[in-house]
Amino acid sequence: MNEKAVLGKSISYYQRLGINKKPAIWEDGMRSTGCRGTYEWWYFDAEYSDGTKIVVIFYTKNGFDVRGLANPTASLEITYQNGKKILKHISEGKGQKIRASKEVCDVSIGQNSIKYSKGNYLIHFIDGDVEYNCTMKPKLPMWRPGTGHWYYGEKQEYYFAWIVAQPSADISATLNVKGKIFELKGKGYHDHNWGNIHMRKLMNHWYWCRANIGPYTIIACDIITEKKYDYTRLPVIMIAKDGIILEDNEEKTVIKRLNTEYHPITKKFIDNNLMFIHEGDNEIKYQVEFKREYDILAFNMIDRWGIAPIRNAIAKALGINPTYIRCIGEVNLTVEQNGKIDVFQKEGLWEQMFFDSNKDAIIKNIKPSIN
């Protein structure tokens, strides 16, 4: 009999975690021990007016290394409008516990830091000839779906946790590359994840999508559990407008996947069109469609992380083949109320992540049609 996976939403879950429905600043502080049996990371991305996209991630370990020792690592990824990339990765080494506060987001790795200060987030990353300084000013309150904890297992002994500390932010930054200085302004996003078991054992794959479109901010996810948890679909939706979160009840969201094909790099399926249809309060209907145009990243994660050759070979022999794609494309939002229809369009960013070797999707035993 397959075990269940659920999003903690009832009062008992809030009481168990000692949190309220409204997120608190301390929830973006360190939530794990940073040692064996845990993982945790803080993620920041920015899209600037000149077309530059920058992603910064701070990890308590080397990626998803749940079993391993503490190993603070940080990465910086710059993608210019012309497609040129700069990738930086630093590590303090195994056995060194991360320097992070439990009271607020305040994390340091080497000379690099992320810090919550007076309502803003400050990011500093320096490695060799690249230095990035960024200030994020939130446009929306902190948010999470329910408690932000999905529980798995007969006794709900495993969990995956997520809080979106900045669903949308105005950003100003300075980027110094080999002495050439760029002053940047744009929009950004920050979230925070942690858990007590490798996500590969919980999730088959997911799509994570977001967009700032017209006066709206959209966060939408389609998470599919592993076979053990019956390939259950765990959707996420957040719709905000003019600084106010309007909708976040995933039970009212229907997801459609269209124009599916195999990706030339990952060799796994990719849905070129994702559609989230949400029946909101006050008889408002939202339809959000993500249309993939190109990828700014597509890779095998084992090769990317530089895992030791022996472990890499063992993983491949066992059929473990996690892959990641970060997409860019057109996002269309249609809002319908009382016969009035408003349509908005803008470029957006989303990702597909596979945790294992399967190349096809199974969602409650339904397979898609591959072109």
PyMOL commands that set and color helices and strands:
alter all, ss='L'
color gray80, all
select helices_A, chain A and resi 11-17+25-28+199-201+227-229+250-252+281-283+301-304+309-317
alter helices_A, ss='H'
color red, helices_A
select strands_A, chain A and resi 5-7+39-48+53-59+73-79+85-91+99-100+106-109+112-117+120-127+130-138+149-152+158-177+180-195+203-213+216-225+233-241+244-247+253-262+269-279+285-300+323-337+340-354
alter strands_A, ss='S'
color yellow, strands_A
deselect
rebuild
show_as cartoon
